[in-house]
Amino acid sequence: MPALSTSASSHVRSWPEPEPEPEPEPEDEVTDRVTSLGALVTVPVVIVTPDTPIDDVRRKLVELRVAAMIVVDDDDTLRGIVTRTDVLRLVDDRATAADAMSRYVFALPAGAPIERAAALMAFEGVGQVVITGGGGGALVGLVSALDVARYYATCAGYLVD
């Protein structure tokens, strides 16, 4: 997996560490469920380069039924994220992934709690969070708002795993 660059040019931002919360009571239904993002991560992550034609990006989004793709350069350095919404806003068929992508990517470590991703997505108004792991910040995958909603619906008994 490509490593995430921590340089200012890649515009990768992480959510600040939350204050520690008290342990939940044993009868809480969520305590017997997975609580870290690593278990919700969508893999494999679809990766494109900045010069990928926008028609190819559209086609991949539809064919692979994904909501977003990570944009990396030739050195596997994270450059942005391109979503279905980004592509829909772009009317120039000669455009590339670089023209459509958001350069601000929100990332969390795989061990972060699911609630942290939910709070980040709600606060920032984004639908996906990049998940990183390992000491070098390697790309693990994506977690979407839908992944988080499915998790909580399953915990509440509305969906079956």
N, C-alpha and C positions, 0 to 999 in steps of 0.2 A: 504494500500500500504506500502511496506517496506520503511524504512527511509534510506537515504544515509548517510554513515559514512563519517565523515570529517577527519578521522585519516590518517596519512601518509601511512599506510599500505594498504589502499584501492586504492591508486593512482588515486583519483578522481581529475580532474583538471577543472577549470572553465575559460572561456574566460575573459580577463580583460575588465573592463568597458570602452566603447568607449567614446570619447569626445562628448558632446551634439551637435546635429546637428540642424540647423535652421528648423523651421516648414515648411512643404511643402506648396506650393501654393494651394489654394482651387480648382483649375481646375485639379490638379493632380488626375488621375483616382484611384490611390492607396488609397487616403484619405477616400473613402467611403467603403473600404474593411477592413477586419480583419488585424491587424498589429502585433499581439502578437503570440508567439509560442503556447500558450495554446490552441488556436483554431485549430492548425494544428496537434496536438499531436495524435499519433497512440495509440489507446487503444483497447483491453487490451494489456498490454505488456506481452510477453511470458518470463517466468522466469524459469531458470534451476539452478541446484546446480553444484558445481565444479566436483562432482563425477558422473555426468550423462554420461553414455556411449556415445561415439561419434556417433554410429549408431542411437541412440535415438534422438540426436541433429539433425542429417541429416533428419531423418524421420519427425520430428516436423517442421523443416524449410520448407520442401516440402509440407506437409499436410496443414499447416496453412498459406502457401504462405507469409511468412515473410522473411525479409532479415537479421534480427539479433534477438538475444535473450540476455537478461540480465542474468548475472551469480551472484547469491547471495549465501551466506553460510547459515547455519542452523539458524543463528541469524538475517537473512534478511539484512545482511550487503553487500553492493555492492562489488563484487570482480572483475568484468570485464564484457566484452561484447564479444559474439561469433557471427560472421557473416558467411554468405555463403562462402565468400572468405576464411575465416579462416579454415572452414571445408574442402574446396576443396584442400587446401595446405597440409592437414594432410593425410598421407597415412597409418598410423598405425590404424587398426580397433580396437585395444585394448585400444585406447586412450580415454580420457574423455574430458568433456567441459573445464576443467582446462588446459589441454594440448593445446587446440586450441585457447582459448580466448586471447583477448588483455587485459592486466591489466590496460592500460591507457584508461580511459573513459572520454570523454568530456561532460560536463554538463552545462546547462543554466537554469535559472529560467523561469517559464511559462510566466511571464510578459515581457520577453525580446523580442525585435523586431525581425521579421523574417530575416531582413538583417543581423543581428548579427549571426544567425545560419548559413546563407549562407556564410558569411565571415569566420567563424570558420571552417566549413567543407572544404571550398576551400583552406584555409591556411594550415590546418592540413592534408588534403588528406583523410578525413574520409567520410563515407556515412551516418552516423547517429549521432545524438546528444541526450543524455539523458535529459529529461525535468523534473525539480524538482519544487516543490511547498510547500507552508507552511513554518512555521518557522523552522521546523526540517529537511528540505531538503527532504521531502517525495518524492518518485518516482511517477511521474505523467504519464510518457510515453516516447515515442521516437518520434523524428522528423527526417525524412530522406531527403536526397538531392532530391529525387523524389517528396516528399511532397512539398518542397519549389518550385520546378520547376512547379508542377501543380498549385500552388497558383499564381505564376506570369503569367503562360499561361492563367489562368482564368481571372486575372486582365486585361490582354491585349485583351481579347475577343476570344481567340483561343479555349478555353474549356468552356463548360457550366456547372455551379454548379450542 
